[in-house]
Amino acid sequence: MDNFENRAKDYNTINSIDLAGYYNSLRLIGNKEVELITTYQKRKDYEKGSSPHTWTIVNNKELVDWFLEKM
């Protein structure tokens, strides 16, 4: 099941392209620690109408701390 079936959205309306671009930008400036993790399945406790992945499967505090550290 793809993102369109999950939430009626396509790649132009989600952040996948932006995140891949951010990853590429960090790599181009020499960041060897950045990792792009892609998902294709829903998270374990997915409920219809909720977000099936991305921000809901990461440790939010850890991610924000990482963003701030890399700025």
C-alpha positions, 0 to 999 in steps of 0.5 A, spaced: 500 500 500 503 506 498 502 513 501 496 515 496 492 509 498 494 511 506 492 518 506 491 520 498 497 524 498 503 523 492 510 525 492 509 532 491 505 533 497 509 529 502 516 531 505 520 525 502 523 529 496 525 535 501 528 530 506 532 526 500 535 533 498 537 535 505 541 529 505 544 530 499 546 537 501 549 535 508 553 529 504 555 535 499 558 539 505 562 533 507 557 530 513 559 523 513 554 521 519 548 523 515 543 517 514 537 517 509 532 512 512 526 510 507 520 507 509 515 503 505 511 499 511 506 502 516 508 503 523 506 498 528 500 501 531 498 505 525 490 507 525 487 509 519 487 516 517 493 517 522 500 518 519 503 511 517 510 513 518 516 518 518 515 523 524 511 518 528 517 512 528 523 516 530 525 519 537 523 526 536 527 529 541 533 525 539 532 527 531 531 535 534 537 534 538 541 532 532 538 537 527 541 542 532 547 539 533 548 539 525 546 546 524 
